[in-house]
Structure formats: C-alpha cells, structure tokens
C-alpha cells in the first residue's frame, strides 16, 4: 500500500499525547478509531470506535499484539527516515478484516507520543472507516465505465452534449415573460440560433464520426451550429422546450448536416444521462433516417400495390382471420394428434367448429360477383360456413390439414356454393407465409372453374363416345373371330347333345357317361356366354368401375378373341409374361380396348411383309407394370413418330385416326404412358406403362 506523508489537520495528536493515560473518555466520543501500542506492537489502548469498527472489545485487545488482533503488521517507524518524528504524523489507507471477517478500508493517521534512547515509546493510530465511501467511488467508476461502453457500443451515432450555457440563456430570457416558452422561442429564430451556437458537443462515439464523415473525434467537438441547418431551427426549439419542461426523452425526425456539408434526413433522440441532470449533460443519438424513409416509402408503395392487386384481381381474393384456429390446433397437438385428417374423420364436428371460427376480413369485387353478394359488407365479418357444401368438404379439410402441418400453400380443385345456394367448381388456393401464419391470417385465391369443368366433362363424354365407336368398329373387324369363338362351343354343345341322345336310347343308359356329357355342354355354354358378354361390354357405351385387374389375363383374353384373325393372316404370336405380375387398378373394358387396338394395328402393319411375327411381353419395372407389343412390319416413318397419337392422324387410306389417340387418352386416364419406337432391322414397338398396385 502506498504511503503518503501529510500533516494531520487538527490538534488531535498533541491532545492524545497529553491526555492518554489520564482521561480516556474523550477518545470514546470520537468517530475515528484510536489505537495505542508500543514499539513492539503491543496494544495499550482501544477506544469505543475501534470496538464498533473492528468488532473487538477493549478487554480482548489491550495487552495483545497488534498483528494478533488486526492481522497485519504494526506500523514500522524509521527514526532516521523522517517518515515519523516526535509528535510527527503520517497517513496511509489500509484494508483489514474485522472480527467477523468483513473487509474494511481504513484511512489511518500515525502519531508518535515520545522517544526514549532514540526509540518510540508509544505509537498512536487514528483511523477513519472509509469503506462505504470507497465502495461508492468504485460503483461510480463502474457506472461510468459501463456508460462509456454503452456510449461507444450503441448502434447509432451517440453525442454527449453540454447544455449548461443554453439553460442559463433561456432562463434569463424567459424569467420576465408570461407566454408559452415554445411559442416565444419560435417567434425569435435569431435567439434560437444563438442557443444552437451555445450547445456544445463534449464527446461523440465512433459511429458518430462515421455518420458525419469526420476524420477524427476532435473535428466534431464544440458548437453544434454547423450541424443544424436553418430548416431544422423549429426542431431544435422543440428540443429546448422538451428539456425545459423536464422531459427525460425527446425524439423527432429532422435534417442534419454532415462535416462535409451534405444534409441528410435524421432521427434525433435526446435523453438526460443517468445522474447527469445537475450539470445539464445530455446524451443524444442521431440515426441516418434516409434509408428508413425510403424503406417506408417502399412499404407504402408495396401496400398500395397489394391493395390494387387484391381489389383489382380478376380472381376471387379473400383475406381471412383464422386467429381462433391457432388455439384449436395447439390443443390438438397437446393431446398428441399428428394426423389431422384421421382425427376429423372420427370427429367431423371439429370441421364445422373451425369453419365457424374463420372470419372474412376482406374480399374483392370479383368475390362479391362470384358468390352472389349484394356488397363486400355482406361478406366481411362473417364466417366462411355459407360458402361450403356440407357433403363436399374435401378441399376445406385439405386446407385445414395444410395449416395444421404448417404448409405455406395449398391448392386443390373443389366445389363451393354461392350465397344463393348455387354450386360452383373452383380452383382453391390458400397462402399463409410464416408472418401471416403467426398473425393467424390467411389469403385465398379462388378461380371459377365451372365452365372449364363443364367443358372437361363434355370432352370426356365425347372421348367416351369416340372410344365406344372405336370398340364397335373393332367388333366389325373381328366378325370372323367372333363367329369362330361362338361356333366352336356351339358345335361342341350340338355334338355332346347328340351323343347324350344316343346314350339315352340304350336300354340301360350309362349315367356316368351322361353326367360327363352334361358337364361338357354346360362348360361350352358358359364359354359361348362369356364371348357374348365380352362382345356386349365392348359394344356398350358405358364403362365399368375401376378395379384390380391382371394385365397378363387381359392380354390372354385379347389373343383368344383375335386368334382367328391372327391365323387368317398367318401371324405367329408369342408371349413372354412375367409370372406373379402385380395387378393394375383400371377399367378392364377400356384397357382391353387398348390391347386389342395395338394387336390389330400390328396385324395390319405386317400385311405387306412375308415375315409376320408378333411378340407380347409384360414385366414389372420399378413401381410400374409394362406391356410391350412388337411387330415385324414396315415400321413408322420418322416424321410421323411425333404425330402418331394425335387425334385424326392416320396413315391408312380408310382410317379415321382416332384409334391410337383413344389409346393414349385411356392410358393417361389410368395414370400411365404409351410410347412408340421403331425396331431394328424392321418393325415397331408400342409400350404401355401403368402404375402397379
């Protein structure tokens, strides 16, 4: 610890020397501790203040060594150094521990009572407890350091302003007037400019140097006059009025001038620094507001664009408030629900509860017209329930499921209803960005698809009609095969019937033989019935429901139906079917129409060639089942490959050009594809791929 020599500023020490051992009561009245000890450090006196400061009682200290009680060495007096002499004194600050272990800071003064043979007889320490004072000083330094750290680290241009001269001037002017100081100052811009010149910058942080484009801090210190344009005089006046009114915070958009003279838009904020109101020290922050103002202008422009787009859109635009659904979804998640669709399938009433909770915030005029409302006001503020059909909620449930899973968008074809109860087909799109979703808001875009759906239905009906016509046309080409397929079982039935008649003419008919003939007749009759039923299904304009069917079986049935046609033109047909081929989901009549059409086309393509071989192969490729029909005909012209499946395209003189087009329509309706390529050295290959079950 550093010692400093000083003179005790009272007559206490001489009095101590004179009075010690005579009357000790005077020392117990002192606030300072008084401890007397000899040159060996043995304590001879301990006053009441010492008891209070150190916690040791007088009886426990007198006669004991200084070090035993206070833990530190007693003062060392060098009689030759001049640090202490007769009735002289020195001072130092000491950190000690009390009886209970608490640290105290003592400002101690030392006095020497007398010497004997060049040696001090009695040493007196007078100590003042400055613990609280030193702690307060430390806290003040920490606070100042923290303030400086914040001042430098703040993400804005920070300035420390000395407001003292301004206050003196203003109070001097205003003490003799009765009107509002703000109005009085605004009417006198020259005086306000004088106040601006009297406002002094005492410090600025690094961001301030950057913002005002100065080379160093010193360039910005001094009067703020150069940074306040004339156009900002009223803003300064407002700041002065705020400070005079005792307000602790002031903020205003204004104009400032940089060190290089360039002006910019600024957000000016001022506040009194903690503990600095007495000396009129202000902390000011200045933020370049130019980018912010440009951003605000862009936001306003964007909002105007959104409003124009929303209300001017040709589609039906909706803004919905789904805030109440957030609590419903949270409750479901808390109960462990992860599959929303499965849950509402068991609890359908929840769908209608959510429907009632979703309210219309805004709609455009297209929505008013599409849903038959009188005005936007008739729709705004109401739930969305009137616009959904209770038995057609697939799209609405899909939208709720997307919201439950946090998907930003959802799109689906669905059916809604107008306020008059008319059903309309729509393309429904729901959008909810993370910002909208957190606010419980939704945006909808609804496009009227009624005309398109009607057109698609008409197209599907026309395609079904063409497909039926193609099937009937195919039956005409298969007359010989059909007759053969029917004649064979009928001839067998007739032969077996005649044989049965002969056996019945015997005196004792052979019942076993008759039973066998009857079973053959029944089997042939069923065979003929199946052929007729198959022909009837191909001739019927109606199509059956989709069901699992075996592609191998469909190909086999088609070959059976066309066997006479194949034999007639000498086509050798071979099959390579993958065993255990998965089923496909489809309409067997439509799929067989595709297969029959491809085989007939192959037969016709080989009429002009001497080698007539037909190969039919099935195979599982990934998650699709494939059928490939390969012929040895003349192949397809390269320029015709891209047009082969187009409507009314044909290379036949008597063809309509709808066969392959209908094949493609049927295959694509089943989720599959059909392609054609030429084979080497001759022929063509048609491959149909359908999703496997």
N, C-alpha and C positions, 0 to 999 in steps of 0.2 A: 504493500500500500504506500502510496506516495505521501510524504510528509511535507507540510508547508509551514514555514515559520511565520507567526503572526503575533501581534500584541493583543492580549485579552482586553476587550473593550469595556471593562467595568472594574471596579475596585474590589472585586470578589476575592481574588487571590490574596492580596495583602490582608484582608479581613480574616480569610481562612487561616492564614499563618498566625494571626494574632489571637484568634478565638478558639482554634481547635484545642480540645482537651479542657477548655474552660466552660463553654456553654455550647452544646451540640444542637440545641433546639432550633437555632436559626437555620441550620443546614437541612433540617427536616421540612422546613417551609419552602424549600427551593423545588422547582420543577426539574432541574438537572440532577443527575446522579452525582454524588460526591463520594469518592473512594480514596482513602489514605492508606499508604503502605510504605514499608521501609525499603532500603536498598536491596534487600534480599527478596523482595516481593511479598512479604507477609503483611496481610491486611490488618490495619488498626482501626479503621473507621469505615462505616457503611450506612448511608443515610436512608430515609424513607423512600425517596425517589428511586434509589438503587433497588430497594425491595420490589417496588412496583414494576420497574423496567425488566429486571433480570429474574424475578420470582424467588430469589434467595432472601431469607430472613437475616437480619443483622446478627443474631445469635449464632447462625450457622456459618457465617463468613469471617467474623473477627477472629484473628489468630491463625487463619488458614492461608495457604499460599495463593497468590493471585491466579496462577495457572490452574490450580485445582478447581477453582470456582468458575472462572470465566473461560478456561480452555485455551487462552493464548498467553504468550509470554508477556511479563510486565514491561513497562517502558524501560528502555536502556538509556541511561543518561551518561553522555560523554562530557566530562567536565572540561575537557580541553577543546572540544569542537565548537563550542559556542551555541549548540542546539539548546542547551538549558543552562542557566546560571542562577545564582542566588536570586530568589524571588523573580526569576525569569519564567517564561512560558513558551510552549509550542503546541501545535494543533495538528490532528490528523483524523481521517474518517476510518472507522473500524467496523468490520462485520463480525458479530458474535452470536452465540447461541444462548438462549435463556435456559432456565432450569427445565422447562418442559420441551426444549428442543426447537423452539421457534427462533428464526433468524431475525436479528435486529441490526439496524445500522445506527452507529453512534458517532456523532461529531464530538470528539474528545479534545479537551484542552488540558495541558500538563503544567503544574506549578511545583517548584522545589522550595520546601519550607526553610531548610537550613543545611549547612555543611559542617562536618567535623573531620578534621585532618584531611581536607580535600575530598571528603566523601559525603554524599547527600544523606541527611538524617531522616527526612520524611518527604515523600512524594505524594502529591495530591492530584487526582484525575477528576476533572469536572466534565461530565458527558451529557449531551443533549440527544434524545431519541429522535432521529430524523427519518425513521423507517417509512412512515406514511408519506412524508414529503418526497423521498426518493422514489417510492412506488408511483406516486402521481406524476413525477417527472418522467419516469420510464414509460408509463402509459401514454403520456403526452407525446413522447418521441415515437412510440409505436404507432399512435394515431396519425401523427404527421407523416411517418413513413408509408403507412397504408394509404393515406390521402394522396401522397406523391405517386405511389404505384398506380392507384386508380386514375389519377390525373393523366399519367402517361399511357396507361393501357386502354383507356376509354376509346371505343371505336368511332370517335368523332374528333373534330378539331376543338380542343379544350383551351380556354383562356382564363387567366386569373386577372381580375380587374380591381383596381383601386378606385373606390367610389367616394373617397373622403372629400375631395375638393368639390365634387358635384353636390353632395349633401349640404355643404356649407353655403355654396352659392344659392341653391334652391331655397333653403330655409331662410336665408337672408332676404330673398326677393319676396317670398310668399307670406312672411310674418305680418305684412301690413295690408294684405288683401283678404277679401272675404269670399271671392268666387272660387269655382272648382279649379284646382291646380292644373288639371289636364287641359281644360279649355283655355286657361290663361297662358299656358306654355305654347299651345298650338297656335295661338294668335301672335306669337312672338318668335318666329323661326330663327332670327338672329341670335336670341338668347339661347335657344336650343342648340344652335351650332357652337356657342361658347361652352355649353355643358359637354358637348361631344369632345371638344378640344381638351376639356378638363378631366375626361375619363382616361385613365392611364392603364396600359397593359403592363403587368409586372411579371407575367410568365405565360408561356404557351407550350403545348406539347408538340411532339414530332409530327402528328397528323395535321396540326395547325400549320406547321411550316410547309408541309407538302401541299395542303389545300390552298394556301395563299401564295404558293410558289416563291417562297423566300429562300435565300441561300443558307441562312442560319437563324437562330432564335433572336439574336440581338436586333436583327433588321425589323422585327415585328414589335419590339418593346417600345413603350412610350404612348403618346396620344393615339386614340382610335380614329381621329378625324379623317385620316387618309383612307380608311376602310369603309366609311359611311357616305354613300352618295347623297346628293341633295334630295333625291326622290325618296330616301328612306328616313327623312327627318321625323315624320309623324310616327314611324315605328319606334324610333329612339325615344320620342316623347312618351309613348305608351309604356315603354320600359321604365322610364323615370317615375311615371305616375304609379306603376306597379310597386316599385321599390319603396316610394314614399308611403304607400298605403300599408306597408309591412307584409306584403305578399311574399311567400317563400319561393314561388315558382312563376316564371313568365315564359311564354312560347309564342312565336309569331313568324309567319313567312315574310321575308323581306328581301332586299337586294344588298349585296356586299361587293366591295371592290378588292381585288387581289393586289399583291405587292407590285405586279406589273401593270396595274391599271385596268385590267379586264374585269367587268362586272359579271355577277352570276346570281341566280336565284338561290336563296339560303333559308334554312330553317334555323332560327335563332332561339336558343333556350338559355335562360339565366336562373340561377338559384343561389341563395346565400350558403356559403360553405359552413359546415358544422363548426360552431364555436367561433365564427369569424364575424358575427354581426356587429360586434363592438367596434371593429376597426374598418367597417364598411368594405370588407373584402368579398368580392363576388366571383363565382365560378360560372363561366359562360361556355356553352357548346354551340358550334356552328357546323351544320351539315350542308353539303352541296345538294340543293334540292332540285337541280336542273334535271337530273336523270329521273328523280321521283316524279316530277311534274310531267315529264314526257311519258313515264310509265302510267301515270294517272290518266293522261290524255288517251294513251293506247287502250287502257281499260275501258274508258268511256266509249271509245270508238268500237271496241270489241262488243261491249254491251249493246250498243246501238245496232251493230251488225247482227248480233244474236237476235235482238228483238225484231229487226226487219226480216231476218230469215225465218224466225219462228212464226210470225204472223203472216208473212207473205208466202210461206211454203205451199206448194201445190198438193202436198200430202197432209193428212190429219196429224197435227202436232199437239202433244199433251205434256203438261208439267204436273206431276203428281206428288203429293205429300204422303210418304209411307213411314213417317216417324213412329207411329204406334206399332208397326210391324217389327221394329227392332227389339222391343221388349218381348214380343211373342217368339221371335227366333231365338233370343237369348234364353228364354225359358225352356225351349225345346232342347237346345244344346246342353243346358244344365241337367236335363233329365236323360242325357245320353243319346238323343236322337241324332243319327247320322244320315239316314236315308229318308229324305223328306217325302218323296213320292210314296214310299211304302207306308209311312206314318199316316198321310192324309187318305190313303186308300182304306185304312182301318178307322180313321176319324174324319170323315168327309165334312162334318160340320165346321172344322177349322178353316176350310177353304172359304166358306161364306163369312166367317168371322173376320178373316184377313181382308176379304173383299170389301166389307163394310168399313174397315179401318183405313183403307186407302182413299184419300180425298183428292179431288181435282183442284189444282191451284190455278191453272190457266190452260186455255185451249185457243187455237186459231180459228179463223172464219171457215176454213175448209172443214174443220171438225164440226162446226155448227151445221153446215150444209149436209155433210155426210151422215150425221146421226140425227138429223131432223129436229134440231133445237130451234127455239124462237130466237135466242140470242146466246152469247157467251155466258151471260149471267145465269141462265137456266142450268148450265153445266158446272160452273165454278162453285166450289164449296161443297159439292155433293159427292157421295161415294161413287165408285165405279160399278156398283152392282147392276144398275139398269142396263148396262151395255153387254152383259154376258148371259148366254143361254145356259140354264142350269144343267142341261144334258150335253153341253158341248164345251167343257171346261179344260180340254187337254192343253190348249195354248196357255190359258191363265195359270194352270198348275205348273206347266213348264217354266213360265216366267218366275213364279214363286220359288221353284226349286233352284233356278239360277241365282236368285237373290240370296237364298239360304246358303248356297255354296260360295257366294262372293264373286260370281262371274260378272264381269263388267257389262257384257252384252248378251242378248238373247233374241233369236229370230225364229219365227215359225209362221206357217200358213194356218189360219184358223177361221172360225166363224163367230161373228158378233151380231148384235142386234141394235137397231135404231130405237129412239125413244117411242116411235110409233109401233114397235114390235116387229119390223121387217128384218129378216135375216140377211146379212151381207158377208161375203167371203173377203178376208183381209190378209195382207202380209203384215204381221205384227212384229215390230222391233222395239226392244226395251234397252235403254242405255243408262248405265249408272257408273260413272267414274268413281274412284276412291273418295274424291272430295264430295261428290253428290251423295254417295252411299253413306258416308259418315254423317252427313246432314239429314239423312233419311229422305232424300229427294230422288225422283225418277223422271226420265224423259222418254216419251213414247213417240214413235213414228208409225202411223197406220195408213196403209195404202189400200184403196178399194180394189179388190181383185175379182169382184163379181163378174164383170164382163169377160175377164180373162179365163176364169174358171168355167164360165158357161161355154166359151169358145173351146177350151180344152175338152170339156165334156162332149161337145159336138164333134170335135176332131176324133176323140176316142170312139164315139158311136160310128163315125164314118169309117175309121180304121177297122172296127169290128165288122162293118158291112162288107168292106173290101176283103177282109180275111175270110168271111163266110163265102163270098163269091169265089175266092180262090180255092177254098175247100171243095165247093160244089164243082168248080171247073176241074179240079184234080180227080174227082169221082168220075167225071166223063172220060178222062184219060185212062182210068182204071177199070172201065167196064168189063174188059175181058178177064182181068184178075179177079174182080168181084164175082163174076159169074162162075169162074173156076173154083173160088173159095167156097161158094154156096153149093155148086153142083156136086163137089166131092162128098160132103156129108149127106146130101140128099140121096145120091146114088147108093151110098153105103147103107142109109136107112132103108131104101127100097129093097136092096139085096138081102139085108138081115130080116126084113119083114116077110119076104118070100120064103126064106129058109125056115122061119118060125112057123109059117103056114104049113109047110111040108111036114115038119115035126109034129105039129098038132094033128095031122091026118093019120098018124100012126095009131094002132090000137092002144098001145101004151106009150104016151108021149114021154120023152126024156126031159124031165123038169129041169135038171141041171143045165142041159144044153139050152133049153128055152130061156132060163134065167140069164145065161151069158149073152144070148142074142138080144134080150131086152135091155141089158146094161149098155151094149154097144149102140143100140138105137137111141137110148137116152143121151149118151155122150155125143153122138153125131148131131143130134137135135140141138144140144147146147152149143156145139161148135158153130152150127149154122146161125143160131140165135145171136152168138157173140159177134159174128161177122156182120149180121144185120144191125145189131146195136151199135157197133163201131161206125158203120156207114151212116146210121141215123145221127150219131153225135157229130160226125164231120159235116153232115148236111144241116144240122141245127144252127140257127143264128145265135143261140145263147151259148155262153161258156160257163163251165163249172167253177167251183171254188178251188182256190189253191190248196194243195195237199202234198204230202211227201210222195214222190214217185221215183221209180228206178229208171235211170237213163238206159241201162242195158236192156230192161224189159221193153221200153218204148221203141228202141232200135229193132229189137227182135220182132215185135208186133208189126212194125212198118215193113220189114223184109218179108214177113209172111204175107202181108197184104199185097206186096208188089212182086211176089215170087213168079207169077205167070208172066208179068211184064218183063222181068229180068230174063226168064227163059226164052221168051218170044224173040228178043233181040240178041240173045246169046251173050249176056253179061255174066261173067264169073264173079260172084260176090264172096268176099272173105271177111271174117270178123275177128277182131282181137280185143276182147272185153277184159278189163281189169276186174278180177274177182273181188267180191266184198266192196264194190264201189259204193260210196255213201249216196244216199238219196239227195234229190234236189226238191225244193219247195216250188211247186208250179201247177199250172193247169195242164193236165195230160193231153187234152184235145189240142190245145194250142201248140204245145211242144212237139206232139206227133206231126202236126201240120208242117212244122219247120223241117223235121227229119224227112218226111215224105217228099216235100218240095226239093230238098237238096238231092235226094236219090233220083228223083225224076229228072232234075237238071243234069245230073251226071250221066244218066242213061241217054238223054238227048245229045249231050256233048260227045258221046262215043259212037253215035250212029254212023259217022263218016270215017271211022278208024277200024282197021281189021282186028286190032288187039283191044279187047274190051274187058278190063278188069276193074272191079270196084272194091275198095277197102274201107272198112268202118272200124275205127279204133276208139276206145274210151280209156281214160286214165285220170287219176287224181293228181292235180298239180297244186300243191300248197293247200289253200282253202277253197279251190275251185275244181269242179268236175268238167273235163273237156271231152267233146266228141269231134273227131276229125273224119271227114268224108273225102276220099281221094279217088279221082278217076284218071283214065289214060286217054282222055280226049285231046282236042287240039289246043286246050289251054285258053287263057284270056289275054286279049290284046293289052299291051302295057298302057295305052292311052285310056282304056276302059276300066282299069282297076279302081280308080278313084271314084268312078260314077256307078259302079256295079249295084250298089244298094240304094241308089236314088230312085225316087218314085217315077214311074212311067219310063224308065230307061230299059231298053231291051235290044238284043242283037238278033232276035228271031223275027221272021217276016210276019208271023201270025201272033206274036206275043203282045201282052198288054203292059209288061214292065212293072207289075206290082208284086210278083212272087217274092223276090229277094227283099224288096222294101218291106213287105209284111213280115218276112222272117226277122229282119233287123228290129222292127217295132216290137215283135213278140219277145225276142231275146232280151232287148234292153228293158222291157217292162218287167222281166224276171231278174233284173239286176246283173245281166251278163253282157257278153260281147260276141260279135261274129266277124270274122275276117276271112279274106280270100287271098291266096297267093298262087303263083304258077309253080309247077314242079318240073324238075329236070329228069329225063330229057323231054318229057311231054306231060300233058295233063294239068289239072288244077287241084287245089286242096282248099276245103272250107272247114274252118274250126269254130265251134261254138263252145264258149266257156260260161258256166253257170255256177253261182255260189253253192258250195256243198253244205248240207245240213250238219 
